[in-house]
Amino acid sequence: MSPHLLVALAAILPFLGSAVAICLPGSARNTAAILAGGVMLVSLACIASLYPTVSGAGPVVWAVDWLPTLGVRIVLRLDSLAWLFAMLVLGIGALVVLYARYYMAAADPVPRLFCFFLAFVGAMLGIVLSGNLIQLVVFWELTSVVSFLLIGYWSDNASARDGARMALTITAAGGLCLLVGMILIGQIVGSYDLDAVLASGDAIRNSPLYVPALVLVLAGALTKSAQFPFHIWLPRAMAAPTPISAYLHSATMVKAGIFLMIRFWPVLSGTESWYWIVGGAGMATLLVGAWSAIFQHDLKGLLAYSTISHLGLITLLLGLDSPLAVVAAIFHVVNHATFKASLFMAAGIIDHETGTRDMRRLSGLWRAMPYTATLAMVAAAAMAGVPLLNGFLSKEMFLSEAVDNAGDHPLHLALPVLATLASAFTVLYSLRFIRQTFFGPPPHDLPHAPHEPVRWMRIPIEALVLTCIAIGLVPNLTIGPVLESAVRAVLGARTPDYDLAIWHGFNTPLAMSVGALIGGVVLYRAFGARINTNPRGGPWLMDRLDGGWLFERAMTGLVRGARVLEGWLGTERLQPQLRILFLAALTAALAAGTARGLDLIAPGRMTEFDPAFALMWLVGAACAIGAAERAKYHRLSATIFVGGAGLVSSLTFLWLSAPDLAVTQILVEIVTTVMLLLGLRWLPKRNAAIPVPASEEARGRRRRLIDLCIAGLVGFGMAGLAYAVMTRPAVDGISRWFVEEAYPQAGGRNVVNVLLVDFRAFDTLGEICVLGVVGLTVFALLRRFRPAPDSLERPLQQVRYDAYDGAREGREPGQTTADALLVPRLVTTWLFPFIVLLALHLFLRGHDLPGGGFAAGIAMTVAFMLQYMANGAEWVEQRLRIQPIAWIGAGMLIAALAGAGSWLFGRPYLTAFFAYWEPPLLGKVPVASALLFDLGIMVLVVGASALMLVALAHQSLRRTRAADAEAAAAAERMAEKEPA
Amino acid sequence: MELVLSAGIGVFAASGVWLMLRPRTFQVVLGLSLLSYAVNLFIFAMGRLTVGAPPVLGAVPEIVSVDDPVPQALVLTALVISFALTALFLVVLLAARGVTGSDHVDGREPHRVEPHPGNPLP
């Protein structure tokens, strides 16, 4: 396979595996583990096999366009540094899978764990392999999200939830900073491509945007790598299952920040700001982490703070601005990953086999689990920097860098001294870990009797510890070449000469190392017992500085602040919102108007005054004002007034050369009015009993006055604006083109219809989608409709009719109701075919004469509606099966397919086609594909409006059913009472 | 004509806005209807007023001076959408009235009301 394919396969496989794992049943522990292990091994093999290519011929790059206009591509770029990190991610990942299989209990939903785990591996590989800055940030945030899921895996545990939330808050916030930082870098360089960025170090460092970009990028890196003061999330993330802690919080995720700093070291480092921010954070983290680790009683807590401290060490190295320090940093990344992962696994075994991780309760485990104890001791010795183990080599390099880069400022002694001190602390807590857990008297009252774990659970630790020893003994044969090529990938020509030998002769670093070892042992002998009985719980000197408490306070403050702000600026009440909206619109219009000179009267063109038109509008205005006045208590008359206003606007359209609009408006008017009438029935009766306090009355009057002013101003503004525009000469816009081309290009004489179904057909497609969605929404809302109890009574008229029937001989109750509207019923039944014919006529002539799909659809709905009104829903549905939802779907499909038809001829979507066809008798008829599109519109409009009307009309059936159910229940209650 | 139509648009808009600021849902629905008439007429008026020249070409499709078809096409879709909107609001108002027992726009009466028989307030 080609190298590109191998890289792509390795990157995609974990995500595929994750998708498969989530589909497994919850009990499929073995299947999930085999799946995860297989994925890890295949990906590992893919990456491993590329070593010769990568170290010899340079990076393997595979790219596809993602957002080409923004310069964002998906680029997988495997160079030697990425190779090293990918091997760590996959190698340790494979071991963790094996370990997790035996660690997790059968009762846990293990496939879910492996699903998250594989997604995490994929995200991590995504970061490491990213060849594009934006892509890197996307995967970066993905690791934050997945790690949230992994930390909170045992979601019934409150500390797991809190830990997950804190980790997500801190690392995702850092990720957002990183995104902005990356965009700034992209702006400086002019490209988001990693290769381009790595080649423009000077441009970045000399840019005025350098400091903001640096601070933002480091905010991302330092939060992810748990650097002081953002380190607080890491100890709390220990609520995750131990395999996850071993993987995320020692080997991989926390190393993402380190990776980022190494990756961008060539372009971002070398300045004062870098030195102080990165070096300062690293130094603080190194000391705070080591100091806090000493005082932990929980094994995992100790390892968590120790991880923080080692991450600080690596960060400090990167801050030192020396190529040799970068070598040491990369080397220590590998070493720390191996010994820390094995220590976490050992701690997990101890927890698993004894039931506790409290070092004060553990003791003398060496007798019960000699094998595990030996492994843990070797790993801890590597952590402490004991010679012949890998930790010693990188620590030696660190100490020598600390001496060489102390600088010439007054603090030049501080760096070597603090480095030695931190090393001594490391020795102290490593020693405490081993001494407390494995030595001393035999343990008593542990939750389980300790014993060695199953064979398979130890294999991952053995592999890691063997790696520690192999690197420690023969570094040049094991890690040497890999480290060399990784360093070369970062530093290029600046790669220094260095020697991985175990013995460099008697020199200052050796003395510091020995001093730290002896110091650590002495400190443990002096204070070990007192640390165990530390009454204050937290680390000495630092117990008052509780980061978690500060974080919680900050979060509470944030939420409270948001509430206060919401109280000031927001309201749940609609009226103030609308008032503000109208006032804002008024202000905006006024501002725009005054800015360009408010000049309403521009004596230009005027149409001749017609008294009939004025009279018509007098009626219209009266209707509108009448509606406004009556709507509160007289809903029926208000509805009629609104209908009158609609009629006037329809006539205006007709008068002013818009027959299409007039037809559509009047049809819409009919349907809307009927709908409002159907709705009236469910509204409350006039409730005179609502008492209004006297204090409210004055306020109410004032409020109405304000509303009246707003309404008047809006009306006046619209009138003025309309007048100002109408009296100005028309601008020669795009309209002329449409009028000229309607016939030659689309074969239609009705320009408005041609616009809708041909020139602007895509807009119309959107509109009918909206219509369909609204229809379905209305249907869905009404399915769960629960009428107010006071609307359930039978209408007064029906009650009277029934009373009349009951009082007369020979009449059944309900007979009069059934006979009501007999004449209109007959008329509408006869009218039905004619209205359908009218609708078809409107539809067919639409392309050339006023009409079209919208109007035809609504006319068709009117035909159905009349039947419902006159004959009742039950009568209609016995005779006609209307399936409005099917109509909506069919209309959508017809319209969409009519548009897609043009693809067959290689034209863009919705390109219309027309020709003439001469059927017998009818003469020459234009046939346009737009007609098919218009058919879709018509069918959909019928479906949507019929759906709304029928759904509303059906509510009265529901009322009957509810009343029937009530009557049945009452009868049942009566029947139950009788025997008693 | 221009004066009459613009005054009419103003009256429609004012009545619509007034109703939309009222506290009862049915008033708001009617107000929205009136406001959408006003806005539709307003958009239509942007094409200037022409009497007796609809944008429908004759049997021999020669280029004649006709009314601006673009605002008309815009208003035609707006008509149908505002119909859908009115329907949606009507149904939301009915559903809200069923759920909350009140036809106030906020779903509850503004000041404390004695429970009315058949009108159980939460």
Interface residues (C-beta under 8 A of the other chain):
Chain A: E572 R573 L574 Q575 L578 R579 F582 R605 M606 T607 E608 F609 D610 F613 A614 W617 G620 A621 A624 I625 A627 A628 A631 K632 R635 A638 T639 V642 A645 G646 V648 S649 T652 F653 W655 L656 S657 A658 P659 D660 L661 T664 Q665 V668 V671 T672 M675 L676 G679 L680 W682 L683 P684 N687 A689 I690 P691 V692 P693 E696 D707 L708 I710 A711 G712 V714 G715 F716 M718 A719 G720 L721 A722 Y723 V725 M726 T727 A730 G733 I734 S735 F738 V739 E740 A742 Y743 R749 N750 V751 V752 L755 L756 R760 D763 T764 E767 V770 L771 V774 G775 T777 V778 L781 L782 R784 F785 R786 P787 A788 P789 D790 D848 L849 P850 G852 F854 I858 V941 A944 S945 M948 A951 L952 Q955
Chain B: M1 E2 L3 V4 L5 S6 A7 G8 I9 G10 V11 F12 A13 A14 S15 G16 V17 W18 L19 M20 L21 R22 P23 R24 F26 Q27 V28 V29 L30 G31 S33 L34 Y37 A38 N40 L41 F42 F44 A45 M46 G47 R48 L49 T50 V51 G52 A53 P54 P55 V56 L57 G58 P61 I63 V66 D67 D68 P69 V70 Q72 A73 V75 L76 T77 L79 V80 I81 F83 A84 L85 T86 A87 L88 L90 V91 V92 L93 L94 A95 R97 G98 V99 G101 D103 V105 D106 E109 P110 H111 V113 E114 H116 G118 N119 P120
